């Protein structure tokens, strides 16, 4: 199982990671971060396959994928 973490305070909520997740487990949070954006989050960590598409797509490099 893979572990995905987001640096929520640096995320600008662009949602590029949401669209590329093949499992559909990345979504924007309802909460706001320190910059006033809705950061991305993983909704079902146990379903992550560790493909790292989300981290590759992120323009701000706020996503870490550990296998």
C-alpha positions as CSV (number, residue, x, y, z in Angstrom):
1,X,0.0,0.0,0.0
2,X,1.2,3.5,-0.8
3,X,1.0,6.6,1.4
4,X,0.2,10.0,-0.2
5,X,0.7,13.2,1.7
6,X,0.0,16.8,0.8
7,X,1.6,20.0,2.1
8,X,-1.8,21.5,2.6
9,X,-0.5,25.0,3.4
10,X,1.4,25.2,0.0
11,X,-1.5,23.7,-2.1
12,X,-3.3,26.3,-4.2
13,X,-6.2,24.0,-5.0
14,X,-5.7,23.9,-8.7
15,X,-7.2,20.4,-8.8
16,X,-4.8,19.0,-11.5
17,X,-4.1,16.1,-9.2
18,X,-7.8,15.3,-8.9
19,X,-8.3,14.8,-12.6
20,X,-5.3,12.4,-13.0
21,X,-6.0,10.0,-10.2
22,X,-7.0,6.7,-11.8
23,X,-8.7,5.6,-8.5
24,X,-10.6,8.8,-8.0
25,X,-9.5,9.2,-4.4
26,X,-8.0,12.7,-4.6
27,X,-10.5,15.5,-4.0
28,X,-10.4,19.1,-2.8
29,X,-11.1,19.7,0.9
30,X,-14.0,21.7,2.2
31,X,-11.6,23.4,4.6
32,X,-9.4,26.3,3.7
33,X,-5.6,26.4,4.1
34,X,-3.5,29.3,5.4
35,X,-3.6,30.9,1.9
36,X,-7.4,30.7,1.6
37,X,-7.5,27.8,-0.9
38,X,-9.2,24.5,-0.7
39,X,-6.2,22.0,-0.6
40,X,-6.3,18.6,-2.2
41,X,-6.6,15.5,0.0
42,X,-6.8,11.7,-0.3
43,X,-10.3,10.5,0.6
44,X,-9.5,6.7,0.7
45,X,-5.8,6.1,1.4
46,X,-6.2,2.3,1.5
47,X,-7.2,2.4,-2.2
48,X,-4.1,4.3,-3.4
49,X,-2.0,2.2,-5.9
50,X,1.1,4.4,-5.6
51,X,1.1,5.5,-9.3
52,X,2.3,9.0,-8.4
53,X,0.3,10.6,-11.2
54,X,-0.9,13.2,-8.7
55,X,2.7,14.1,-7.6
56,X,3.9,14.3,-11.2
57,X,1.1,16.6,-12.2
58,X,1.4,19.0,-9.3
59,X,3.0,22.2,-10.5
60,X,4.0,23.2,-6.9
61,X,5.4,19.8,-5.8
62,X,3.3,19.6,-2.7
63,X,2.5,15.9,-3.0
64,X,4.7,13.1,-1.7
65,X,4.0,9.4,-2.5
66,X,5.7,6.7,-0.5
67,X,5.5,3.1,-1.4
